[in-house]
């Protein structure tokens, strides 16, 4: 959420600067939506972070449901899989708080 708010604020600042610079220009809002951070666009950073969180959630899923000696019902395994896929940050927080 913080990243989205930051992107919105930067977009607003850029659009205000472009409006001030282009008063004589009839093009309107020509704002570049790509915000570079260390030479990499923020969209790429968010996608990489999202991928890393998803992979970590799947790691916890397989570690806690398919390790030797773990006997869980099929229904529990399916629910954990859906939680890992669709709410990865919550699933990671759950497994940090409640170990396998």
The first five atom37 places (N, CA, C, CB, O) and aatype in JSON, in Angstrom:
{
  "aatype": [20, 20, 20, 20, 20, 20, 20, 20, 20, 20, 20, 20, 20, 20, 20, 20, 20, 20, 20, 20, 20, 20, 20, 20, 20, 20, 20, 20, 20, 20, 20, 20, 20, 20, 20, 20, 20, 20, 20, 20, 20, 20, 20, 20, 20, 20, 20, 20, 20, 20, 20, 20, 20, 20, 20, 20, 20, 20, 20, 20, 20, 20, 20, 20, 20, 20, 20, 20, 20, 20, 20, 20, 20, 20, 20, 20, 20, 20, 20, 20, 20, 20, 20, 20, 20, 20, 20, 20, 20, 20, 20, 20, 20, 20, 20, 20, 20, 20, 20, 20],
  "atom_mask": [
    [1, 1, 1, 1, 1],
    [1, 1, 1, 1, 1],
    [1, 1, 1, 1, 1],
    [1, 1, 1, 1, 1],
    [1, 1, 1, 1, 1],
    [1, 1, 1, 1, 1],
    [1, 1, 1, 1, 1],
    [1, 1, 1, 1, 1],
    [1, 1, 1, 1, 1],
    [1, 1, 1, 1, 1],
    [1, 1, 1, 1, 1],
    [1, 1, 1, 1, 1],
    [1, 1, 1, 1, 1],
    [1, 1, 1, 1, 1],
    [1, 1, 1, 1, 1],
    [1, 1, 1, 1, 1],
    [1, 1, 1, 1, 1],
    [1, 1, 1, 1, 1],
    [1, 1, 1, 1, 1],
    [1, 1, 1, 1, 1],
    [1, 1, 1, 1, 1],
    [1, 1, 1, 1, 1],
    [1, 1, 1, 1, 1],
    [1, 1, 1, 1, 1],
    [1, 1, 1, 1, 1],
    [1, 1, 1, 1, 1],
    [1, 1, 1, 1, 1],
    [1, 1, 1, 1, 1],
    [1, 1, 1, 1, 1],
    [1, 1, 1, 1, 1],
    [1, 1, 1, 1, 1],
    [1, 1, 1, 1, 1],
    [1, 1, 1, 1, 1],
    [1, 1, 1, 1, 1],
    [1, 1, 1, 1, 1],
    [1, 1, 1, 1, 1],
    [1, 1, 1, 1, 1],
    [1, 1, 1, 1, 1],
    [1, 1, 1, 1, 1],
    [1, 1, 1, 1, 1],
    [1, 1, 1, 1, 1],
    [1, 1, 1, 1, 1],
    [1, 1, 1, 1, 1],
    [1, 1, 1, 1, 1],
    [1, 1, 1, 1, 1],
    [1, 1, 1, 1, 1],
    [1, 1, 1, 1, 1],
    [1, 1, 1, 1, 1],
    [1, 1, 1, 1, 1],
    [1, 1, 1, 1, 1],
    [1, 1, 1, 1, 1],
    [1, 1, 1, 1, 1],
    [1, 1, 1, 1, 1],
    [1, 1, 1, 1, 1],
    [1, 1, 1, 1, 1],
    [1, 1, 1, 1, 1],
    [1, 1, 1, 1, 1],
    [1, 1, 1, 1, 1],
    [1, 1, 1, 1, 1],
    [1, 1, 1, 1, 1],
    [1, 1, 1, 1, 1],
    [1, 1, 1, 1, 1],
    [1, 1, 1, 1, 1],
    [1, 1, 1, 1, 1],
    [1, 1, 1, 1, 1],
    [1, 1, 1, 1, 1],
    [1, 1, 1, 1, 1],
    [1, 1, 1, 1, 1],
    [1, 1, 1, 1, 1],
    [1, 1, 1, 1, 1],
    [1, 1, 1, 1, 1],
    [1, 1, 1, 1, 1],
    [1, 1, 1, 1, 1],
    [1, 1, 1, 1, 1],
    [1, 1, 1, 1, 1],
    [1, 1, 1, 1, 1],
    [1, 1, 1, 1, 1],
    [1, 1, 1, 1, 1],
    [1, 1, 1, 1, 1],
    [1, 1, 1, 1, 1],
    [1, 1, 1, 1, 1],
    [1, 1, 1, 1, 1],
    [1, 1, 1, 1, 1],
    [1, 1, 1, 1, 1],
    [1, 1, 1, 1, 1],
    [1, 1, 1, 1, 1],
    [1, 1, 1, 1, 1],
    [1, 1, 1, 1, 1],
    [1, 1, 1, 1, 1],
    [1, 1, 1, 1, 1],
    [1, 1, 1, 1, 1],
    [1, 1, 1, 1, 1],
    [1, 1, 1, 1, 1],
    [1, 1, 1, 1, 1],
    [1, 1, 1, 1, 1],
    [1, 1, 1, 1, 1],
    [1, 1, 1, 1, 1],
    [1, 1, 1, 1, 1],
    [1, 1, 1, 1, 1],
    [1, 1, 1, 1, 1]
  ],
  "atom_positions": [
    [[0.81, -1.18, 0.0], [0.0, 0.0, 0.0], [0.87, 1.26, 0.0], [-0.93, -0.01, 1.19], [0.54, 2.26, -0.65]],
    [[1.96, 1.19, 0.74], [2.85, 2.35, 0.79], [3.44, 2.63, -0.59], [3.98, 2.12, 1.82], [3.57, 3.79, -0.99]],
    [[3.78, 1.56, -1.32], [4.33, 1.75, -2.66], [3.32, 2.39, -3.6], [4.8, 0.43, -3.23], [3.67, 3.26, -4.39]],
    [[2.07, 1.97, -3.5], [1.05, 2.55, -4.37], [0.81, 4.02, -4.03], [-0.26, 1.77, -4.24], [0.62, 4.84, -4.93]],
    [[0.82, 4.35, -2.75], [0.65, 5.75, -2.35], [1.82, 6.59, -2.84], [0.52, 5.86, -0.82], [1.62, 7.72, -3.3]],
    [[3.01, 6.06, -2.74], [4.19, 6.78, -3.22], [4.12, 7.0, -4.72], [5.47, 6.01, -2.86], [4.42, 8.09, -5.21]],
    [[3.71, 5.97, -5.45], [3.59, 6.11, -6.91], [2.55, 7.17, -7.26], [3.22, 4.77, -7.56], [2.75, 7.95, -8.19]],
    [[1.42, 7.2, -6.53], [0.38, 8.19, -6.79], [0.9, 9.6, -6.52], [-0.87, 7.91, -5.93], [0.66, 10.51, -7.31]],
    [[1.6, 9.78, -5.39], [2.13, 11.1, -5.07], [3.15, 11.57, -6.1], [2.76, 11.1, -3.68], [3.15, 12.73, -6.48]],
    [[4.03, 10.66, -6.55], [5.0, 11.04, -7.57], [4.31, 11.38, -8.88], [6.01, 9.91, -7.79], [4.73, 12.3, -9.59]],
    [[3.27, 10.66, -9.2], [2.51, 10.93, -10.42], [1.87, 12.32, -10.35], [1.44, 9.85, -10.65], [1.87, 13.07, -11.32]],
    [[1.31, 12.65, -9.19], [0.69, 13.96, -9.02], [1.73, 15.08, -9.14], [-0.03, 14.05, -7.66], [1.47, 16.1, -9.77]],
    [[2.9, 14.89, -8.53], [3.95, 15.91, -8.61], [4.42, 16.09, -10.05], [5.14, 15.53, -7.71], [4.62, 17.21, -10.52]],
    [[4.6, 14.96, -10.76], [5.03, 15.04, -12.16], [3.99, 15.71, -13.03], [5.35, 13.66, -12.69], [4.34, 16.49, -13.92]],
    [[2.71, 15.42, -12.79], [1.67, 16.03, -13.62], [1.58, 17.53, -13.33], [0.32, 15.35, -13.37], [1.32, 18.31, -14.24]],
    [[1.78, 17.93, -12.06], [1.77, 19.37, -11.74], [2.96, 20.07, -12.39], [1.79, 19.58, -10.22], [2.81, 21.18, -12.91]],
    [[4.14, 19.44, -12.38], [5.31, 20.04, -13.01], [5.13, 20.14, -14.52], [6.56, 19.25, -12.68], [5.51, 21.14, -15.12]],
    [[4.56, 19.11, -15.12], [4.34, 19.13, -16.57], [3.31, 20.17, -16.96], [3.91, 17.76, -17.07], [3.44, 20.8, -18.0]],
    [[2.28, 20.37, -16.14], [1.28, 21.39, -16.44], [1.89, 22.78, -16.37], [0.1, 21.28, -15.49], [1.56, 23.65, -17.17]],
    [[2.78, 22.99, -15.41], [3.43, 24.29, -15.29], [4.41, 24.53, -16.43], [4.16, 24.4, -13.95], [4.52, 25.66, -16.92]],
    [[5.11, 23.5, -16.87], [6.09, 23.63, -17.94], [5.44, 23.72, -19.32], [7.06, 22.47, -17.91], [6.02, 24.3, -20.24]],
    [[4.26, 23.15, -19.48], [3.61, 23.07, -20.79], [2.38, 23.96, -20.88], [3.23, 21.64, -21.09], [1.39, 23.56, -21.49]],
    [[2.41, 25.15, -20.29], [1.25, 26.04, -20.35], [0.96, 26.46, -21.78], [1.47, 27.27, -19.47], [-0.21, 26.6, -22.17]],
    [[1.99, 26.67, -22.57], [1.79, 27.09, -23.95], [1.57, 25.91, -24.88], [2.98, 27.9, -24.42], [1.26, 26.09, -26.05]],
    [[1.73, 24.72, -24.36], [1.61, 23.51, -25.16], [0.2, 22.95, -25.0], [2.68, 22.45, -24.75], [-0.31, 22.92, -23.88]],
    [[-0.45, 22.52, -26.05], [-1.8, 22.0, -25.98], [-1.84, 20.48, -25.84], [-2.57, 22.42, -27.22], [-2.9, 19.87, -26.02]],
    [[-0.74, 19.86, -25.52], [-0.7, 18.4, -25.42], [-1.38, 17.88, -24.16], [0.73, 17.93, -25.47], [-1.82, 16.74, -24.15]],
    [[-1.47, 18.66, -23.12], [-2.12, 18.21, -21.89], [-1.16, 17.47, -20.98], [-3.3, 17.32, -22.21], [0.01, 17.84, -20.86]],
    [[-1.65, 16.43, -20.35], [-0.85, 15.66, -19.39], [-0.04, 14.59, -20.11], [-1.75, 15.01, -18.33], [-0.57, 13.54, -20.46]],
    [[1.21, 14.85, -20.32], [2.13, 13.87, -20.87], [3.05, 13.43, -19.73], [2.95, 14.44, -22.08], [4.19, 13.88, -19.63]],
    [[2.54, 12.54, -18.89], [3.29, 12.1, -17.73], [3.84, 10.71, -18.0], [2.4, 12.11, -16.45], [3.12, 9.83, -18.48]],
    [[5.1, 10.51, -17.69], [5.71, 9.21, -17.82], [5.36, 8.39, -16.58], [7.26, 9.33, -17.99], [5.8, 8.74, -15.49]],
    [[4.57, 7.31, -16.72], [4.15, 6.55, -15.54], [5.25, 5.69, -14.93], [2.99, 5.69, -15.9], [5.05, 5.11, -13.86]],
    [[6.4, 5.59, -15.58], [7.49, 4.77, -15.07], [8.37, 5.62, -14.18], [8.32, 4.14, -16.24], [8.96, 6.61, -14.62]],
    [[8.45, 5.24, -12.9], [9.24, 5.97, -11.93], [10.52, 5.17, -11.69], [8.45, 6.2, -10.59], [10.46, 4.1, -11.09]],
    [[11.67, 5.68, -12.15], [12.9, 4.89, -11.96], [13.47, 5.02, -10.54], [13.96, 5.32, -12.96], [13.5, 6.1, -9.96]],
    [[13.91, 3.88, -10.0], [14.61, 3.84, -8.72], [15.89, 3.06, -8.97], [13.73, 3.18, -7.56], [15.83, 1.88, -9.32]],
    [[17.03, 3.7, -8.79], [18.33, 3.1, -9.07], [18.42, 2.58, -10.5], [18.61, 1.96, -8.08], [19.07, 1.57, -10.76]],
    [[17.77, 3.26, -11.41], [17.82, 2.88, -12.82], [16.84, 1.79, -13.21], [19.18, 2.45, -13.15], [16.81, 1.39, -14.38]],
    [[16.04, 1.3, -12.27], [15.05, 0.25, -12.56], [13.67, 0.83, -12.27], [15.31, -1.05, -11.7], [13.48, 1.53, -11.27]],
    [[12.72, 0.55, -13.15], [11.38, 1.1, -12.93], [10.73, 0.46, -11.71], [10.51, 0.89, -14.19], [11.01, -0.69, -11.37]],
    [[9.88, 1.22, -11.06], [9.22, 0.74, -9.85], [8.3, -0.45, -10.16], [8.42, 1.88, -9.21], [8.14, -1.33, -9.32]],
    [[7.73, -0.47, -11.33], [6.85, -1.58, -11.69], [7.62, -2.9, -11.7], [6.2, -1.33, -13.08], [7.1, -3.93, -11.26]],
    [[8.84, -2.88, -12.19], [9.66, -4.08, -12.22], [10.01, -4.5, -10.79], [10.95, -3.86, -13.05], [9.97, -5.69, -10.47]],
    [[10.34, -3.55, -9.95], [10.67, -3.87, -8.55], [9.48, -4.48, -7.82], [11.14, -2.61, -7.82], [9.64, -5.43, -7.06]],
    [[8.29, -3.94, -8.03], [7.09, -4.46, -7.37], [6.8, -5.87, -7.87], [5.89, -3.54, -7.63], [6.42, -6.73, -7.07]],
    [[6.96, -6.12, -9.16], [6.72, -7.46, -9.7], [7.72, -8.47, -9.16], [6.79, -7.43, -11.22], [7.35, -9.61, -8.86]],
    [[8.98, -8.08, -9.05], [10.0, -8.99, -8.5], [9.7, -9.28, -7.02], [11.42, -8.39, -8.65], [9.84, -10.42, -6.58]],
    [[9.31, -8.27, -6.27], [8.97, -8.45, -4.87], [7.75, -9.37, -4.73], [8.7, -7.09, -4.19], [7.72, -10.24, -3.86]],
    [[6.76, -9.18, -5.57], [5.56, -10.02, -5.54], [5.91, -11.47, -5.88], [4.51, -9.49, -6.52], [5.38, -12.39, -5.26]],
    [[6.78, -11.67, -6.84], [7.21, -13.02, -7.2], [7.96, -13.68, -6.04], [8.11, -12.98, -8.45], [7.73, -14.85, -5.75]],
    [[8.84, -12.93, -5.38], [9.6, -13.47, -4.25], [8.67, -13.86, -3.1], [10.64, -12.45, -3.77], [8.87, -14.9, -2.47]],
    [[7.67, -13.05, -2.82], [6.71, -13.35, -1.75], [5.91, -14.6, -2.1], [5.76, -12.16, -1.51], [5.68, -15.45, -1.24]],
    [[5.5, -14.72, -3.36], [4.75, -15.9, -3.79], [5.58, -17.17, -3.69], [4.27, -15.72, -5.21], [5.08, -18.21, -3.25]],
    [[6.83, -17.1, -4.11], [7.7, -18.28, -4.01], [7.98, -18.67, -2.56], [9.02, -18.02, -4.74], [8.04, -19.85, -2.24]],
    [[8.14, -17.68, -1.7], [8.36, -17.98, -0.28], [7.12, -18.63, 0.33], [8.71, -16.69, 0.49], [7.23, -19.54, 1.15]],
    [[5.94, -18.18, -0.06], [4.71, -18.79, 0.44], [4.6, -20.23, -0.03], [3.48, -17.98, -0.01], [4.21, -21.11, 0.74]],
    [[4.93, -20.49, -1.29], [4.9, -21.87, -1.79], [5.95, -22.74, -1.1], [5.13, -21.9, -3.31], [5.71, -23.92, -0.84]],
    [[7.1, -22.16, -0.79], [8.12, -22.9, -0.04], [7.58, -23.33, 1.32], [9.39, -22.03, 0.14], [7.73, -24.48, 1.72]],
    [[6.94, -22.38, 2.04], [6.36, -22.73, 3.34], [5.27, -23.78, 3.18], [5.78, -21.48, 4.02], [5.14, -24.67, 4.03]],
    [[4.48, -23.69, 2.11], [3.42, -24.67, 1.89], [4.0, -26.07, 1.76], [2.61, -24.31, 0.63], [3.56, -27.0, 2.44]],
    [[4.99, -26.23, 0.88], [5.55, -27.56, 0.67], [6.33, -28.04, 1.9], [6.45, -27.56, -0.55], [6.31, -29.23, 2.22]],
    [[7.02, -27.14, 2.57], [7.79, -27.51, 3.75], [6.88, -28.0, 4.87], [8.63, -26.33, 4.22], [7.2, -28.97, 5.56]],
    [[5.75, -27.34, 5.07], [4.89, -27.65, 6.2], [3.83, -28.7, 5.9], [4.23, -26.4, 6.68], [3.24, -29.24, 6.83]],
    [[3.57, -28.99, 4.64], [2.51, -29.95, 4.32], [3.01, -31.25, 3.71], [1.55, -29.31, 3.39], [2.3, -32.26, 3.75]],
    [[4.2, -31.26, 3.16], [4.67, -32.46, 2.47], [5.97, -33.01, 3.03], [4.84, -32.16, 1.01], [6.58, -33.88, 2.41]],
    [[6.4, -32.53, 4.17], [7.63, -33.06, 4.79], [7.35, -34.43, 5.4], [8.17, -32.08, 5.87], [6.2, -34.8, 5.62]],
    [[8.41, -35.15, 5.67], [8.27, -36.5, 6.27], [7.66, -36.37, 7.66], [9.65, -37.23, 6.33], [8.02, -35.49, 8.44]],
    [[6.76, -37.27, 7.95], [6.18, -37.31, 9.28], [5.0, -36.38, 9.5], [7.21, -37.01, 10.27], [4.44, -36.34, 10.59]],
    [[4.61, -35.63, 8.49], [3.48, -34.72, 8.64], [2.25, -35.39, 8.05], [3.76, -33.33, 7.95], [2.2, -35.7, 6.86]],
    [[1.27, -35.6, 8.89], [0.03, -36.23, 8.45], [-1.1, -35.22, 8.59], [-0.28, -37.52, 9.28], [-1.62, -35.0, 9.68]],
    [[-1.47, -34.6, 7.48], [-2.58, -33.67, 7.46], [-3.64, -34.2, 6.51], [-2.13, -32.25, 7.03], [-3.35, -34.96, 5.59]],
    [[-4.86, -33.78, 6.76], [-5.95, -34.18, 5.89], [-5.82, -33.47, 4.54], [-7.32, -33.87, 6.54], [-5.18, -32.42, 4.44]],
    [[-6.42, -34.06, 3.53], [-6.35, -33.48, 2.19], [-7.01, -32.11, 2.16], [-7.02, -34.42, 1.16], [-6.54, -31.2, 1.48]],
    [[-8.1, -31.95, 2.89], [-8.79, -30.66, 2.94], [-7.91, -29.55, 3.51], [-10.05, -30.77, 3.78], [-7.93, -28.42, 3.02]],
    [[-7.14, -29.88, 4.53], [-6.23, -28.89, 5.11], [-5.14, -28.51, 4.11], [-5.6, -29.43, 6.4], [-4.76, -27.35, 4.0]],
    [[-4.63, -29.51, 3.39], [-3.59, -29.23, 2.41], [-4.12, -28.33, 1.29], [-3.04, -30.53, 1.82], [-3.42, -27.44, 0.81]],
    [[-5.35, -28.58, 0.87], [-5.94, -27.76, -0.19], [-6.15, -26.33, 0.29], [-7.28, -28.35, -0.67], [-5.85, -25.38, -0.43]],
    [[-6.65, -26.17, 1.51], [-6.85, -24.82, 2.05], [-5.53, -24.08, 2.21], [-7.57, -24.9, 3.41], [-5.44, -22.88, 1.92]],
    [[-4.5, -24.78, 2.66], [-3.19, -24.14, 2.79], [-2.64, -23.74, 1.42], [-2.2, -25.08, 3.5], [-2.01, -22.69, 1.28]],
    [[-2.88, -24.59, 0.41], [-2.42, -24.25, -0.94], [-3.11, -22.99, -1.46], [-2.67, -25.43, -1.9], [-2.46, -22.11, -2.01]],
    [[-4.43, -22.91, -1.28], [-5.15, -21.71, -1.72], [-4.7, -20.48, -0.95], [-6.66, -21.9, -1.54], [-4.58, -19.39, -1.53]],
    [[-4.45, -20.63, 0.33], [-3.95, -19.5, 1.13], [-2.58, -19.05, 0.63], [-3.88, -19.88, 2.62], [-2.32, -17.85, 0.54]],
    [[-1.71, -20.01, 0.3], [-0.38, -19.67, -0.19], [-0.45, -18.98, -1.56], [0.5, -20.92, -0.29], [0.35, -18.08, -1.84]],
    [[-1.39, -19.39, -2.39], [-1.49, -18.81, -3.73], [-2.18, -17.45, -3.74], [-2.25, -19.75, -4.65], [-1.72, -16.53, -4.42]],
    [[-3.25, -17.31, -2.98], [-4.08, -16.12, -3.11], [-3.85, -15.07, -2.03], [-5.51, -16.51, -3.1], [-4.26, -13.92, -2.2]],
    [[-3.21, -15.44, -0.94], [-2.92, -14.45, 0.1], [-1.54, -14.76, 0.68], [-4.01, -14.47, 1.23], [-1.39, -15.08, 1.86]],
    [[-0.55, -14.66, -0.18], [0.81, -15.05, 0.18], [1.37, -14.27, 1.39], [1.72, -14.85, -1.0], [1.97, -14.9, 2.26]],
    [[1.21, -12.95, 1.47], [1.77, -12.25, 2.64], [1.15, -12.72, 3.96], [1.55, -10.74, 2.5], [1.85, -12.85, 4.96]],
    [[-0.15, -12.98, 3.95], [-0.81, -13.48, 5.17], [-0.33, -14.88, 5.51], [-2.34, -13.48, 5.0], [-0.13, -15.19, 6.68]],
    [[-0.14, -15.72, 4.5], [0.33, -17.09, 4.73], [1.75, -17.09, 5.28], [0.26, -17.9, 3.42], [2.07, -17.89, 6.16]],
    [[2.58, -16.21, 4.78], [3.96, -16.1, 5.3], [3.94, -15.64, 6.75], [4.8, -15.12, 4.45], [4.65, -16.19, 7.58]],
    [[3.12, -14.64, 7.05], [3.02, -14.14, 8.43], [2.5, -15.23, 9.36], [2.09, -12.91, 8.5], [2.96, -15.36, 10.49]],
    [[1.55, -16.02, 8.88], [1.01, -17.13, 9.67], [2.1, -18.14, 10.0], [-0.15, -17.83, 8.93], [2.2, -18.59, 11.14]],
    [[2.93, -18.5, 9.02], [3.95, -19.5, 9.28], [5.15, -18.95, 10.03], [4.4, -20.1, 7.99], [5.91, -19.72, 10.62]],
    [[5.32, -17.67, 10.02], [6.36, -17.09, 10.89], [5.88, -17.13, 12.33], [6.7, -15.64, 10.46], [6.66, -17.4, 13.24]],
    [[4.58, -16.84, 12.54], [4.03, -16.84, 13.89], [3.79, -18.25, 14.43], [2.74, -16.06, 13.92], [4.02, -18.51, 15.61]],
    [[3.32, -19.16, 13.56], [3.02, -20.53, 13.97], [3.92, -21.46, 13.16], [1.51, -20.87, 13.76], [3.61, -21.76, 12.0]],
    [[5.01, -21.92, 13.75], [5.91, -22.81, 12.98], [5.26, -24.15, 12.65], [7.2, -23.04, 13.75], [4.26, -24.53, 13.26]],
    [[5.83, -24.84, 11.7], [5.28, -26.13, 11.25], [5.25, -27.14, 12.37], [6.09, -26.67, 10.08], [4.81, -28.28, 12.16]]
  ]
}
